[in-house]
Amino acid sequence: MNNLIFLPGASGNTTFWHPLIEKLPQQYRTKIIDYPGFGDTPESFEVKSFEDLTNHVVDQINEESVIVAQSMGGIFAVAAALQKTQLVKGLVLIATSGGINLERFNVQDWREAYRQAFLKYPDWFVTTNANYEEFLSDINIETLLIWGDNDPVSPVQVGQYLNQKFENSTLYVVKGGDHQLAEKHADEVSVQIKTYLEKLK
């Protein structure tokens, strides 16, 4: 199983993953799924809602793969794990909500800053209420959770909560890691992912 699929966060920034991918073993085939209308990716007539975007992502997973997802990308990763159980062989969720309601956690509200930073983007990421919480325990594939202990957007308590919810998960905490930890701490994160991939073999 040598396919790694990378899902960006709400910025849709695919280059975010480049420092990490460069540090992973070359035998893995990597694919970054982009989001129409986000980042540098042109809009698509087929993608007009968060549900459409979820389908766009899930439809591109058509062979056995491990999904590595950042932030809001984790919602698509969870959807894919639930819909394509035969193909999604592992999950690496980084600083994500995983499709749970974060209101119980003391999270920084990122929505207004996001709206200001990405004026031309669709606002589905901001307004979506995708919630997969009741289904998380159905996912029993090996799951690696990576959080930073200095992330106000997705605090480490979210990772601890997901670690209880997923049947078969491990939580790794990056000291000093903020919401961009997969890019800023690519060395440390790549070591964890390599170890995780060895376990899956």
BELURJO-V315823 format. One record per pair of residues at least 6 apart in sequence whose C-alpha atoms are under 6 Angstrom apart, sorted by the first residue. I is the first residue (numbers start at 1). J is the second residue. If there is no record, write none. Layout:
# BELURJO-V315823
{{I	J} {I	J}}
This chain:
# BELURJO-V315823
{{2	28} {2	29} {3	28} {3	29} {3	30} {3	65} {4	30} {4	65} {4	66} {4	67} {5	30} {5	31} {5	32} {5	67} {5	68} {6	32} {6	67} {6	68} {6	69} {7	33} {7	69} {7	73} {8	14} {8	70} {8	73} {9	70} {9	71} {9	72} {9	73} {10	72} {12	35} {12	38} {12	39} {13	39} {20	186} {36	42} {36	43} {36	44} {37	43} {38	121} {47	53} {50	124} {54	76} {58	80} {63	87} {64	87} {64	88} {65	88} {65	89} {66	88} {66	89} {66	90} {66	91} {67	91} {68	92} {69	93} {70	94} {71	95} {71	96} {72	96} {74	93} {74	96} {74	98} {75	98} {75	99} {81	88} {90	141} {90	142} {90	143} {91	143} {92	143} {92	144} {92	145} {93	145} {94	145} {94	146} {94	147} {95	147} {95	154} {99	130} {99	131} {99	132} {100	131} {100	133} {107	152} {107	153} {108	152} {108	153} {111	126} {136	166} {137	165} {137	166} {137	167} {140	167} {140	168} {142	168} {142	169} {143	169} {144	169} {144	170} {145	170} {145	171} {146	171} {146	172} {146	173} {147	156} {147	173} {148	173} {148	174} {148	177} {148	178} {149	156} {149	175} {149	176} {149	177} {150	176} {150	177} {150	178} {151	178} {151	179} {163	169}}
